[in-house]
Structure formats: C-alpha cells, structure tokens
Amino acid sequence: MIDLYTWTTPNGRKASIMLEETGLPYAVHPIDIGKNDQFDEDFLEISPNNKIPAIVDQDNGMSLMESGAILIYLAEKTDMLMPKQNRWQILEWLMFQMGGFGPMLGQAHHFLHFKPEVSEYASKRYKVEAQRLYAVIDHQLEQSEYIAGEYSIADIALWPWASRFDWQQVNLDEFENVKRWYISIAERPAVQRGYDIPIRVGDIPMP
C-alpha cells in the first residue's frame, strides 16, 4: 500500500496518474494547499520542503517527496513505464520537465493567469518562454508518438503541466504534435482517474 499525500496541482497529478497507471493500491491523503495544510508538522516529517506530492510506501517504510523522484521510484518498483532501452532518454525529458517545463510554466500561471497586471515585463517573458517550451516538445513529438518513444514517466511528468495550457495562454492548435499527444493521453482511463485525485474540480481541459 502506498500512502499518497497530494492536491489538485500538475505535480500532484503526476503521482496519482502514475499510481493509476501502475495499478498499485494506494490511499489518498488530501493536502489542501489553499488552507496551508502543507505546513503541518506531520506533513513536514514526510516532505521536508513542505511541497506535494509525497508518498510513504508501507511495504518498506520508504518516504519520498519530489514528484520526479516519486515517478522514478514507482517505475522501478513496478518495472513499468521506464523501459531500460529508453531509460536515459526518458530521464532526459523528465529532467526537462522538472527544470524547465514545470517551473517556467508555473511562473506563467502567476503572471499570465493570476496577476497579469503586476508586471508587463514578467508577463511578456513567461508568455514567450511558454511558447518556446511547447515548441521544444512539439519538435520532439514530430519524431515519435510519445515524448521518449513509448508512453513513459516522461509523458506522465509533462502532461499535467500541459493540461493548464489555457492558464499559459497557449493555443494547442499552433502545436499540432503536442495537441495530438495531449488528446491521446487525456483519453487514457488511468489519466482520467488520476486527474480527479484527491478531489474532482472539473473536466480535463480539451483544446
């Protein structure tokens, strides 16, 4: 049994989608970041950085924070979604998501969706960067159906961030390979289930 501590964010959805894809049994513990649940002392013991998601594997007592580490751990635990022949390419694109596609789009959410009036400079900067990042994965997806060959943790890492394309002022019609990839993943039953963890907040956005 895996204990999953999570909320309805792109990083949180990585973990729940992965658990649904692998079929591992898990128990959900909502951490409502709008109520600052992430700062509770009990959660701090599991996630020293006060961020979701985090897991505890009751099979061996392993406790992990950081969504990328969780994806790798669950892939290795189940021998799923990180095939050895594509391992380094998968990790390459996972690091791309962790270092760029997530953090930069997170800033786009602040300066394009929540507070566009705060800084014209920041709004322009993160809108341009969002377009650039989508162009990077669009070019990659021109070469293969999924980001690193076959469906893997690299796709699971990237897709939840792409699901907020409207917050990022990105028109997926301008990135036909990303649009094809995005829709195909959105149609996966495990992704649909994982998207609604820990609570349902609405339908998956579709272009």
Backbone as a chain_set.jsonl record, in Angstrom:
{"seq": "MIDLYTWTTPNGRKASIMLEETGLPYAVHPIDIGKNDQFDEDFLEISPNNKIPAIVDQDNGMSLMESGAILIYLAEKTDMLMPKQNRWQILEWLMFQMGGFGPMLGQAHHFLHFKPEVSEYASKRYKVEAQRLYAVIDHQLEQSEYIAGEYSIADIALWPWASRFDWQQVNLDEFENVKRWYISIAERPAVQRGYDIPIRVGDIPMP", "coords": {"N": [[0.845, -1.196, 0.0], [0.526, 2.186, -0.868], [0.813, 5.315, 0.609], [-0.457, 8.311, -0.403], [0.131, 11.682, -0.489], [-1.321, 14.557, -1.448], [-2.467, 17.128, -3.825], [-4.627, 19.046, -6.034], [-2.835, 19.808, -8.247], [-0.535, 20.299, -11.029], [1.905, 18.913, -10.388], [1.038, 17.27, -8.299], [-0.807, 15.69, -9.666], [0.825, 14.187, -11.318], [1.777, 12.107, -9.663], [-0.596, 10.766, -8.849], [-1.662, 9.959, -11.308], [0.376, 8.263, -12.152], [0.225, 6.244, -10.19], [-2.31, 5.246, -10.755], [-1.851, 4.282, -13.348], [-0.005, 2.223, -12.877], [-1.406, 0.523, -11.243], [-0.976, 0.038, -8.596], [-2.011, -0.446, -5.215], [-3.321, 2.245, -3.318], [-3.649, 4.795, -0.803], [-5.312, 7.842, -0.375], [-4.356, 10.981, 0.843], [-5.523, 14.006, 1.278], [-3.908, 17.117, 0.862], [-4.57, 20.159, 1.422], [-3.508, 22.835, -0.155], [-4.45, 25.368, -0.319], [-5.383, 25.885, 2.172], [-3.133, 25.819, 3.605], [-2.271, 23.321, 4.487], [0.07, 22.018, 3.905], [1.993, 22.91, 5.586], [1.73, 21.707, 8.008], [3.034, 20.047, 10.871], [3.137, 17.229, 10.902], [3.054, 16.592, 8.183], [5.407, 17.771, 7.391], [7.31, 16.003, 8.322], [7.23, 14.05, 6.427], [7.556, 15.385, 4.016], [10.034, 17.38, 3.777], [10.371, 19.799, 2.414], [7.935, 20.955, 2.411], [6.149, 20.544, 0.266], [3.758, 19.233, -2.063], [3.606, 16.462, -4.378], [3.847, 13.755, -1.961], [4.964, 10.547, -0.875], [4.464, 7.557, 1.076], [5.7, 4.394, 1.252], [4.211, 1.658, 2.376], [5.104, -0.913, 2.266], [7.833, -0.991, 2.717], [8.513, 1.17, 4.244], [9.586, 3.358, 2.961], [9.89, 6.8, 2.405], [9.099, 9.516, 0.374], [9.572, 12.687, -1.127], [9.14, 15.14, -3.771], [8.126, 15.1, -7.019], [9.333, 14.044, -9.357], [11.219, 12.211, -8.359], [9.448, 10.465, -7.144], [8.071, 9.422, -9.368], [10.154, 7.994, -10.652], [10.798, 6.16, -8.629], [8.378, 4.662, -8.371], [8.218, 3.613, -10.936], [10.465, 1.952, -10.987], [9.833, 0.246, -8.895], [7.673, -1.176, -9.897], [8.531, -2.017, -12.336], [7.621, -0.732, -14.636], [6.771, 1.576, -17.24], [9.214, 2.798, -17.61], [11.147, 1.745, -19.614], [14.157, -0.159, -20.047], [15.64, 0.139, -22.404], [15.078, 2.687, -23.22], [15.764, 4.253, -21.129], [17.591, 6.442, -20.507], [16.841, 8.435, -22.266], [14.232, 8.85, -21.423], [14.719, 9.77, -18.789], [16.11, 12.072, -19.417], [14.087, 13.706, -20.576], [12.36, 13.803, -18.437], [13.912, 15.312, -16.658], [13.972, 17.661, -18.145], [11.327, 18.451, -17.863], [11.221, 18.804, -15.051], [13.12, 20.8, -14.649], [12.489, 22.877, -16.403], [9.955, 22.886, -18.013], [8.033, 22.651, -16.018], [8.735, 24.562, -13.825], [8.964, 27.059, -15.293], [6.474, 27.27, -16.553], [4.925, 27.342, -14.31], [5.555, 29.9, -13.362], [4.43, 31.31, -15.459], [1.74, 30.836, -14.902], [1.392, 32.49, -12.667], [1.931, 35.119, -13.695], [0.476, 35.398, -16.014], [-2.06, 34.32, -15.634], [-3.023, 34.567, -12.892], [-2.062, 37.111, -11.856], [-1.824, 39.163, -14.012], [-1.515, 41.876, -14.254], [0.549, 42.752, -12.706], [3.25, 42.893, -13.615], [4.398, 43.96, -16.604], [6.718, 43.254, -17.916], [7.338, 40.697, -16.78], [5.056, 39.258, -17.549], [5.287, 39.253, -20.359], [7.768, 37.969, -20.617], [7.32, 35.333, -19.574], [5.246, 34.431, -21.155], [6.451, 34.301, -23.678], [8.415, 32.405, -23.066], [6.848, 30.179, -22.439], [5.736, 29.59, -24.956], [8.09, 28.911, -26.293], [8.904, 26.594, -24.902], [6.794, 24.815, -25.448], [7.198, 24.588, -28.179], [9.573, 23.18, -28.201], [8.825, 20.609, -27.216], [6.951, 20.008, -29.132], [8.494, 19.706, -31.44], [9.981, 17.459, -30.67], [7.923, 15.58, -30.487], [7.204, 15.374, -33.078], [8.769, 13.445, -34.054], [8.15, 11.065, -32.772], [5.543, 9.044, -31.281], [5.153, 9.342, -28.547], [6.839, 11.19, -25.923], [9.375, 10.134, -25.376], [9.731, 7.968, -27.083], [8.084, 5.246, -26.41], [5.089, 5.32, -24.378], [5.614, 6.738, -21.206], [7.108, 7.567, -17.963], [8.054, 10.07, -18.565], [6.124, 11.265, -20.213], [4.02, 11.258, -18.387], [4.983, 13.061, -16.551], [5.111, 15.473, -18.01], [2.53, 15.91, -19.112], [0.439, 16.757, -17.167], [1.181, 19.422, -16.685], [0.894, 20.52, -19.209], [-1.83, 20.381, -19.316], [-2.797, 22.692, -18.321], [-2.827, 24.563, -20.31], [-4.445, 26.718, -21.031], [-4.176, 28.525, -18.907], [-1.635, 29.299, -19.426], [-1.801, 30.725, -21.696], [-1.552, 29.434, -24.14], [-2.164, 28.238, -27.32], [-3.119, 25.249, -28.392], [-3.649, 24.504, -30.97], [-1.684, 25.616, -32.445], [0.405, 23.972, -32.124], [0.61, 21.222, -33.419], [1.56, 18.597, -33.047], [1.905, 18.403, -30.284], [-0.768, 18.773, -29.566], [-2.02, 16.458, -30.642], [-0.692, 14.467, -29.123], [-1.401, 15.301, -26.524], [-4.221, 14.974, -26.477], [-4.443, 12.207, -26.908], [-3.319, 11.164, -24.585], [-4.993, 12.278, -22.669], [-7.231, 10.768, -23.081], [-6.748, 8.342, -21.903], [-7.864, 5.944, -19.586], [-6.661, 5.658, -17.007], [-5.377, 8.093, -16.684], [-7.538, 9.825, -16.67], [-8.773, 9.0, -14.291], [-6.729, 9.526, -12.432], [-6.477, 12.275, -12.673], [-8.576, 13.307, -11.232], [-7.892, 13.092, -8.569], [-6.956, 14.507, -5.469], [-9.6, 15.284, -5.296], [-12.408, 15.934, -7.417], [-12.308, 18.566, -9.684], [-13.264, 19.442, -12.031], [-13.806, 18.877, -15.587], [-11.235, 17.412, -17.653], [-9.306, 19.794, -19.301], [-9.806, 20.471, -22.726], [-8.458, 20.992, -25.994]], "CA": [[0.0, 0.0, 0.0], [1.2, 3.472, -0.928], [0.104, 6.485, 1.099], [-0.211, 9.445, -1.286], [-0.218, 12.995, 0.055], [-1.382, 15.278, -2.719], [-3.534, 18.089, -4.088], [-5.013, 19.119, -7.449], [-1.868, 20.607, -8.996], [0.159, 19.437, -12.001], [2.842, 17.992, -9.748], [0.263, 16.272, -7.579], [-1.439, 14.767, -10.611], [1.829, 13.235, -11.807], [1.832, 10.946, -8.776], [-1.846, 9.997, -8.871], [-1.761, 9.305, -12.616], [1.333, 7.146, -12.144], [-0.329, 5.166, -9.364], [-3.409, 4.634, -11.51], [-1.284, 3.535, -14.475], [0.669, 1.012, -12.403], [-2.345, -0.35, -10.553], [-0.609, -0.174, -7.192], [-3.007, 0.039, -4.247], [-2.869, 3.429, -2.604], [-4.597, 5.561, -0.002], [-5.137, 9.262, -0.651], [-4.414, 11.918, 1.971], [-5.539, 15.349, 0.692], [-3.161, 18.202, 1.499], [-5.172, 21.34, 0.802], [-2.515, 23.901, -0.088], [-5.171, 26.621, -0.121], [-5.557, 26.027, 3.624], [-1.784, 25.684, 4.178], [-2.062, 22.005, 5.093], [1.438, 21.555, 3.64], [2.886, 23.376, 6.648], [1.506, 20.934, 9.231], [4.25, 19.365, 11.33], [3.114, 15.822, 10.5], [3.426, 16.513, 6.769], [6.815, 18.151, 7.305], [8.109, 14.796, 8.547], [7.227, 13.282, 5.187], [8.025, 16.261, 2.937], [10.766, 18.468, 4.431], [10.255, 21.041, 1.65], [6.537, 21.406, 2.518], [5.537, 20.522, -1.052], [3.143, 17.993, -2.533], [3.149, 15.274, -3.664], [4.786, 12.925, -1.208], [4.425, 9.197, -0.67], [5.084, 6.605, 2.003], [5.466, 3.019, 0.819], [4.035, 0.855, 3.583], [5.814, -2.186, 2.115], [9.215, -0.928, 3.215], [8.709, 2.378, 5.023], [10.204, 4.412, 2.159], [9.186, 8.071, 2.329], [9.671, 10.316, -0.703], [8.986, 13.899, -1.668], [9.568, 15.482, -5.125], [7.342, 14.297, -7.957], [10.203, 13.292, -10.264], [11.745, 11.064, -7.62], [8.329, 9.537, -6.94], [7.836, 8.718, -10.629], [11.236, 7.022, -10.852], [10.652, 5.098, -7.618], [7.243, 3.792, -8.703], [8.576, 2.893, -12.17], [11.4, 0.874, -10.648], [9.14, -0.703, -8.021], [6.748, -1.987, -10.68], [9.135, -2.319, -13.637], [6.672, -0.217, -15.615], [6.79, 2.951, -17.719], [10.574, 3.29, -17.804], [11.869, 0.602, -20.191], [15.612, 0.005, -19.977], [16.22, 0.578, -23.675], [14.825, 4.118, -23.373], [15.904, 4.83, -19.791], [18.254, 7.732, -20.432], [16.016, 9.412, -22.972], [13.115, 9.142, -20.517], [15.215, 10.616, -17.707], [16.433, 13.362, -20.029], [12.878, 14.507, -20.708], [11.861, 14.043, -17.087], [14.668, 16.446, -16.139], [13.479, 18.831, -18.877], [10.096, 18.881, -17.205], [11.497, 19.256, -13.691], [13.937, 22.004, -14.648], [12.024, 23.923, -17.3], [8.542, 22.893, -18.394], [7.241, 22.889, -14.815], [8.996, 25.85, -13.163], [8.678, 28.214, -16.125], [5.021, 27.377, -16.729], [4.405, 27.78, -13.017], [5.656, 31.357, -13.359], [3.41, 31.79, -16.395], [0.456, 30.832, -14.196], [1.327, 33.678, -11.817], [1.992, 36.398, -14.386], [-0.48, 35.434, -17.12], [-3.386, 33.886, -15.203], [-3.445, 35.103, -11.596], [-1.737, 38.522, -11.647], [-1.226, 39.672, -15.255], [-1.302, 43.321, -14.184], [1.65, 43.073, -11.79], [4.496, 43.22, -14.302], [4.361, 43.759, -18.047], [7.948, 42.542, -18.267], [7.21, 39.29, -16.411], [4.026, 38.64, -18.385], [5.851, 39.015, -21.679], [8.847, 36.991, -20.502], [6.851, 33.961, -19.375], [4.451, 34.036, -22.321], [7.419, 33.905, -24.703], [9.067, 31.162, -22.652], [5.874, 29.094, -22.586], [5.693, 29.26, -26.379], [9.341, 28.233, -26.642], [8.907, 25.249, -24.328], [5.864, 23.991, -26.222], [7.835, 24.316, -29.468], [10.569, 22.13, -27.971], [8.208, 19.279, -27.164], [6.292, 19.771, -30.415], [9.527, 19.177, -32.332], [10.276, 16.096, -30.236], [6.776, 14.728, -30.795], [7.167, 15.189, -34.524], [9.594, 12.278, -34.341], [7.634, 9.847, -32.142], [4.184, 9.174, -30.755], [5.283, 9.858, -27.188], [7.976, 12.089, -25.796], [10.643, 9.396, -25.361], [9.481, 6.697, -27.761], [6.814, 4.719, -25.94], [4.49, 6.007, -23.229], [6.512, 6.547, -20.061], [7.025, 8.578, -16.918], [8.316, 11.384, -19.159], [4.813, 11.788, -20.608], [3.234, 11.478, -17.17], [5.503, 14.28, -15.931], [4.827, 16.649, -18.828], [1.125, 16.105, -19.477], [-0.379, 17.593, -16.264], [1.505, 20.833, -16.885], [0.253, 20.917, -20.464], [-3.282, 20.452, -19.131], [-3.131, 24.073, -17.971], [-2.442, 25.385, -21.464], [-5.21, 27.966, -21.063], [-3.548, 29.441, -17.95], [-0.357, 29.717, -20.008], [-2.149, 31.432, -22.935], [-1.02, 28.639, -25.243], [-3.164, 27.669, -28.222], [-2.567, 23.974, -28.848], [-3.787, 24.398, -32.421], [-0.422, 26.076, -33.033], [1.393, 22.917, -31.883], [-0.231, 20.081, -33.803], [2.071, 17.352, -32.464], [1.535, 18.439, -28.867], [-2.224, 18.583, -29.48], [-2.287, 15.032, -30.862], [-0.164, 13.775, -27.937], [-2.186, 15.696, -25.358], [-5.546, 14.354, -26.545], [-4.315, 10.755, -26.766], [-3.078, 10.865, -23.172], [-6.211, 12.647, -21.943], [-8.233, 9.72, -23.282], [-6.383, 7.143, -21.155], [-8.684, 5.838, -18.373], [-5.873, 5.896, -15.795], [-5.143, 9.538, -16.608], [-8.807, 10.43, -16.27], [-8.97, 8.73, -12.86], [-5.705, 10.221, -11.665], [-6.72, 13.71, -12.745], [-9.594, 13.66, -10.24], [-7.375, 12.83, -7.231], [-7.789, 13.857, -4.451], [-11.0, 15.665, -5.485], [-12.729, 16.359, -8.775], [-12.51, 20.017, -9.782], [-13.818, 19.733, -13.346], [-13.355, 18.034, -16.672], [-9.922, 17.67, -18.226], [-9.4, 20.8, -20.374], [-9.534, 19.957, -24.065], [-8.279, 22.062, -26.988]], "C": [[0.875, 1.239, 0.0], [0.282, 4.526, -0.32], [0.51, 7.666, 0.232], [-0.747, 10.715, -0.65], [-0.178, 13.974, -1.116], [-2.479, 16.321, -2.741], [-3.685, 18.23, -5.595], [-4.121, 20.084, -8.227], [-1.223, 19.709, -10.051], [1.127, 18.461, -11.358], [2.117, 16.903, -8.971], [-0.334, 15.238, -8.52], [-0.433, 13.811, -11.248], [1.779, 11.956, -10.981], [0.559, 10.113, -8.848], [-2.045, 9.305, -10.216], [-0.824, 8.105, -12.668], [0.793, 5.974, -11.333], [-1.49, 4.483, -10.073], [-2.882, 3.799, -12.672], [-0.65, 2.221, -14.015], [-0.284, 0.034, -11.737], [-1.978, -0.647, -9.12], [-1.74, 0.299, -6.275], [-2.469, 1.252, -3.503], [-4.019, 4.093, -1.858], [-4.277, 7.035, -0.176], [-5.306, 10.082, 0.629], [-4.381, 13.336, 1.384], [-4.731, 16.338, 1.539], [-3.61, 19.485, 0.811], [-4.208, 22.515, 0.939], [-3.172, 25.273, 0.03], [-5.423, 26.917, 1.343], [-4.238, 25.862, 4.37], [-1.556, 24.364, 4.909], [-0.619, 21.531, 4.937], [2.421, 21.983, 4.724], [2.649, 22.67, 7.978], [2.754, 20.147, 9.594], [4.284, 17.901, 10.903], [3.524, 15.667, 9.038], [4.89, 16.871, 6.574], [7.729, 16.95, 7.519], [8.228, 13.967, 7.272], [7.844, 14.089, 4.054], [8.731, 17.472, 3.547], [10.693, 19.799, 3.708], [8.83, 21.588, 1.646], [5.832, 21.473, 1.166], [4.851, 19.182, -1.292], [3.635, 17.726, -3.948], [4.264, 14.67, -2.814], [4.135, 11.56, -1.046], [5.147, 8.526, 0.488], [4.695, 5.219, 1.513], [5.413, 2.146, 2.055], [4.726, -0.513, 3.481], [7.188, -2.164, 2.762], [9.512, 0.324, 4.032], [9.345, 3.532, 4.263], [9.307, 5.643, 2.1], [9.874, 8.933, 1.293], [8.865, 11.575, -0.947], [9.555, 14.082, -3.08], [8.951, 14.526, -6.16], [8.21, 13.487, -8.919], [10.775, 12.057, -9.608], [10.666, 10.012, -7.405], [8.05, 8.749, -8.22], [8.903, 7.66, -10.878], [11.089, 5.856, -9.887], [9.535, 4.126, -7.997], [7.505, 3.01, -9.987], [9.494, 1.721, -11.858], [10.742, -0.175, -9.753], [8.289, -1.682, -8.821], [7.348, -2.503, -11.986], [8.186, -1.922, -14.762], [7.023, 1.22, -15.985], [8.167, 3.609, -17.705], [11.419, 2.147, -18.365], [13.372, 0.878, -20.284], [16.197, 0.54, -21.268], [16.033, 2.073, -23.913], [15.133, 4.898, -22.098], [16.486, 6.245, -19.815], [17.489, 8.812, -21.193], [14.831, 9.816, -22.104], [13.561, 10.073, -19.394], [15.594, 12.005, -18.21], [15.196, 14.255, -20.088], [12.188, 14.719, -19.368], [12.59, 15.24, -16.48], [14.282, 17.744, -16.852], [12.201, 19.357, -18.228], [10.392, 19.472, -15.827], [12.243, 20.59, -13.674], [13.401, 23.155, -15.469], [10.524, 23.965, -17.484], [7.629, 23.104, -17.188], [7.492, 24.26, -14.21], [8.636, 27.072, -14.003], [7.176, 28.382, -16.354], [4.348, 27.754, -15.422], [4.467, 29.296, -12.884], [4.645, 31.974, -14.328], [2.037, 31.821, -15.729], [0.31, 32.098, -13.35], [1.13, 34.952, -12.642], [1.071, 36.502, -15.608], [-1.905, 35.136, -16.675], [-3.851, 34.589, -13.927], [-3.239, 36.621, -11.473], [-1.107, 39.134, -12.907], [-0.894, 41.16, -15.197], [-0.058, 43.702, -13.367], [2.893, 43.555, -12.527], [4.368, 42.92, -15.784], [5.574, 42.961, -18.514], [7.814, 41.044, -17.987], [6.177, 38.585, -17.276], [4.571, 38.304, -19.768], [6.901, 37.924, -21.638], [8.312, 35.571, -20.43], [5.902, 33.503, -20.477], [5.372, 33.561, -23.441], [8.068, 32.575, -24.339], [8.118, 29.975, -22.755], [5.792, 28.648, -24.041], [6.948, 28.486, -26.793], [9.348, 26.792, -26.144], [7.956, 24.314, -25.082], [6.447, 23.654, -27.591], [8.879, 23.215, -29.342], [9.909, 20.758, -27.97], [7.441, 18.976, -28.455], [7.285, 19.18, -31.421], [9.871, 17.738, -31.966], [9.164, 15.137, -30.635], [6.533, 14.589, -32.286], [7.87, 13.895, -34.916], [9.049, 10.98, -33.757], [6.27, 10.118, -31.533], [4.185, 9.773, -29.362], [6.637, 10.53, -27.035], [9.324, 11.37, -25.831], [10.463, 8.018, -25.98], [8.129, 6.151, -27.386], [6.35, 5.478, -24.708], [5.283, 5.692, -21.975], [6.286, 7.618, -19.008], [7.352, 9.975, -17.446], [7.007, 12.037, -19.595], [3.964, 12.118, -19.385], [3.694, 12.746, -16.459], [5.067, 15.53, -16.688], [3.333, 16.949, -18.953], [0.334, 16.965, -18.485], [-0.067, 19.086, -16.366], [0.891, 21.343, -18.189], [-1.259, 21.053, -20.309], [-3.74, 21.833, -18.655], [-2.714, 25.038, -19.082], [-3.192, 26.709, -21.507], [-4.633, 28.987, -20.086], [-2.272, 30.042, -18.537], [-0.538, 30.509, -21.299], [-1.502, 30.762, -24.151], [-2.185, 28.052, -26.03], [-2.586, 26.38, -28.806], [-2.761, 23.756, -30.348], [-2.507, 24.847, -33.139], [0.687, 25.031, -32.888], [0.713, 21.572, -32.144], [0.252, 18.763, -33.215], [1.768, 17.274, -30.973], [0.04, 18.179, -28.709], [-2.593, 17.121, -29.654], [-1.884, 14.214, -29.643], [-1.039, 14.048, -26.717], [-3.536, 14.983, -25.343], [-5.451, 12.845, -26.334], [-4.085, 10.367, -25.312], [-4.313, 11.184, -22.338], [-7.285, 11.579, -22.042], [-7.912, 8.43, -22.533], [-7.209, 7.072, -19.865], [-7.911, 6.125, -17.09], [-5.596, 7.379, -15.598], [-6.417, 10.248, -16.148], [-9.076, 10.205, -14.792], [-7.982, 9.54, -12.019], [-5.904, 11.721, -11.625], [-7.677, 14.165, -11.642], [-9.173, 13.377, -8.803], [-6.707, 14.089, -6.701], [-9.267, 14.23, -4.528], [-11.196, 16.058, -6.947], [-12.984, 17.866, -8.781], [-13.077, 20.417, -11.138], [-13.28, 18.779, -14.376], [-11.918, 18.382, -17.078], [-10.07, 18.717, -19.34], [-9.021, 20.186, -21.72], [-9.409, 21.105, -25.05], [-9.435, 22.097, -27.978]], "O": [[1.837, 1.338, 0.761], [-0.889, 4.622, -0.688], [1.694, 7.99, 0.141], [-1.927, 10.808, -0.314], [0.878, 14.194, -1.708], [-3.305, 16.407, -1.832], [-2.947, 17.6, -6.353], [-4.604, 21.063, -8.796], [-1.349, 18.486, -9.977], [1.168, 17.293, -11.744], [2.533, 15.744, -8.983], [-0.362, 14.047, -8.207], [-0.815, 12.723, -11.676], [1.744, 10.855, -11.53], [0.626, 8.885, -8.903], [-2.546, 8.181, -10.262], [-1.196, 7.047, -13.175], [0.902, 4.825, -11.762], [-1.632, 3.262, -9.994], [-3.412, 2.724, -12.951], [-0.757, 1.211, -14.71], [0.001, -1.161, -11.673], [-2.601, -1.498, -8.486], [-2.357, 1.332, -6.535], [-1.304, 1.283, -3.106], [-5.187, 3.971, -2.228], [-3.113, 7.435, -0.131], [-6.26, 9.902, 1.386], [-3.306, 13.819, 1.026], [-4.859, 16.383, 2.763], [-3.097, 19.849, -0.247], [-4.099, 23.119, 2.006], [-2.523, 26.236, 0.437], [-5.651, 28.067, 1.719], [-4.212, 25.776, 5.598], [-0.749, 24.291, 5.836], [-0.137, 20.734, 5.742], [3.546, 21.486, 4.78], [3.295, 22.996, 8.974], [3.45, 19.639, 8.715], [5.351, 17.382, 10.575], [4.247, 14.735, 8.685], [5.545, 16.331, 5.683], [8.817, 16.895, 6.946], [9.219, 13.266, 7.071], [8.573, 13.543, 3.225], [8.089, 18.489, 3.806], [10.929, 20.839, 4.322], [8.543, 22.57, 0.961], [5.007, 22.359, 0.942], [5.29, 18.142, -0.8], [4.039, 18.654, -4.648], [5.438, 15.021, -2.933], [2.911, 11.434, -1.075], [6.276, 8.874, 0.833], [3.512, 4.905, 1.376], [6.43, 1.915, 2.709], [4.912, -1.191, 4.491], [7.657, -3.173, 3.288], [10.646, 0.52, 4.468], [9.617, 4.579, 4.85], [8.121, 5.547, 1.785], [11.096, 9.076, 1.317], [7.635, 11.545, -0.972], [10.362, 13.269, -3.533], [9.219, 13.324, -6.167], [7.859, 12.358, -9.26], [10.818, 10.984, -10.211], [10.935, 8.813, -7.475], [7.819, 7.542, -8.165], [8.58, 6.541, -11.277], [11.237, 4.699, -10.278], [9.723, 2.91, -7.95], [7.064, 1.868, -10.116], [9.323, 0.628, -12.399], [11.065, -1.359, -9.848], [8.188, -2.86, -8.478], [6.742, -3.333, -12.665], [7.975, -2.674, -15.713], [7.509, 1.985, -15.153], [8.276, 4.833, -17.779], [12.303, 1.634, -17.68], [13.796, 2.0, -20.563], [17.153, 1.315, -21.239], [16.75, 2.665, -24.72], [14.798, 6.079, -21.998], [15.923, 7.152, -19.202], [17.496, 9.977, -20.795], [14.466, 10.991, -22.055], [12.875, 11.045, -19.078], [15.417, 12.997, -17.503], [15.248, 15.421, -19.697], [11.498, 15.722, -19.185], [11.96, 16.093, -15.856], [14.265, 18.808, -16.234], [12.025, 20.564, -18.068], [9.865, 20.529, -15.48], [12.023, 21.414, -12.787], [13.807, 24.299, -15.265], [9.883, 24.962, -17.152], [6.552, 23.684, -17.33], [6.559, 25.053, -14.089], [8.06, 28.026, -13.481], [6.666, 29.502, -16.349], [3.31, 28.415, -15.426], [3.543, 29.913, -12.354], [4.074, 33.029, -14.052], [1.254, 32.741, -15.97], [-0.758, 32.708, -13.316], [0.266, 35.769, -12.328], [0.911, 37.585, -16.17], [-2.858, 35.64, -17.27], [-4.95, 35.144, -13.888], [-4.142, 37.334, -11.035], [0.039, 39.581, -12.859], [-0.093, 41.653, -15.99], [0.333, 44.869, -13.352], [3.524, 44.525, -12.107], [4.243, 41.761, -16.178], [5.47, 42.105, -19.393], [8.132, 40.218, -18.842], [6.387, 37.446, -17.693], [4.347, 37.209, -20.285], [6.935, 37.054, -22.508], [8.794, 34.693, -21.146], [5.768, 32.301, -20.71], [5.108, 32.541, -24.077], [8.252, 31.715, -25.201], [8.539, 28.877, -23.121], [5.781, 27.449, -24.322], [6.868, 27.522, -27.555], [9.746, 25.88, -26.868], [8.286, 23.153, -25.323], [6.22, 22.561, -28.11], [9.056, 22.412, -30.258], [10.378, 19.843, -28.646], [7.298, 17.812, -28.829], [6.946, 18.259, -32.165], [10.034, 16.893, -32.846], [9.428, 14.016, -31.069], [5.728, 13.758, -32.706], [7.601, 13.323, -35.972], [9.44, 9.899, -34.197], [5.891, 11.266, -31.3], [3.339, 10.602, -29.027], [7.483, 10.444, -27.925], [10.316, 11.949, -26.275], [10.977, 7.024, -25.468], [7.119, 6.542, -27.972], [7.128, 6.191, -24.075], [5.592, 4.532, -21.701], [5.398, 8.461, -19.134], [6.962, 10.968, -16.831], [6.804, 13.231, -19.371], [3.273, 13.137, -19.356], [2.888, 13.433, -15.831], [4.697, 16.531, -16.076], [2.923, 18.109, -18.905], [-0.397, 17.849, -18.931], [-0.948, 19.92, -16.158], [0.423, 22.48, -18.252], [-1.9, 21.762, -21.085], [-4.939, 22.105, -18.596], [-2.306, 26.171, -18.825], [-2.65, 27.715, -21.964], [-4.597, 30.18, -20.387], [-1.88, 31.154, -18.186], [0.439, 30.918, -21.926], [-0.985, 31.422, -25.052], [-3.085, 27.44, -25.455], [-1.666, 26.424, -29.623], [-2.097, 22.901, -30.934], [-2.282, 24.497, -34.298], [1.77, 25.182, -33.453], [0.297, 20.879, -31.215], [-0.565, 17.893, -32.913], [1.417, 16.212, -30.459], [-0.37, 17.441, -27.813], [-3.401, 16.594, -28.889], [-2.646, 13.365, -29.182], [-1.375, 13.13, -25.968], [-3.947, 14.449, -24.313], [-6.294, 12.265, -25.649], [-4.603, 9.347, -24.854], [-4.645, 10.449, -21.408], [-8.157, 11.493, -21.177], [-8.73, 7.51, -22.528], [-7.252, 8.05, -19.119], [-8.439, 6.765, -16.18], [-5.583, 7.866, -14.467], [-6.363, 11.166, -15.33], [-9.554, 11.107, -14.105], [-8.356, 10.157, -11.022], [-5.538, 12.371, -10.646], [-7.585, 15.3, -11.175], [-10.011, 13.418, -7.902], [-5.937, 14.703, -7.439], [-10.102, 13.578, -3.901], [-10.251, 16.465, -7.623], [-13.774, 18.375, -7.987], [-13.343, 21.595, -11.375], [-12.402, 17.965, -14.087], [-11.455, 19.503, -16.87], [-10.89, 18.533, -20.239], [-8.027, 19.467, -21.826], [-10.154, 22.081, -24.967], [-9.449, 22.933, -28.882]]}, "num_chains": 1, "name": "protein.A"}
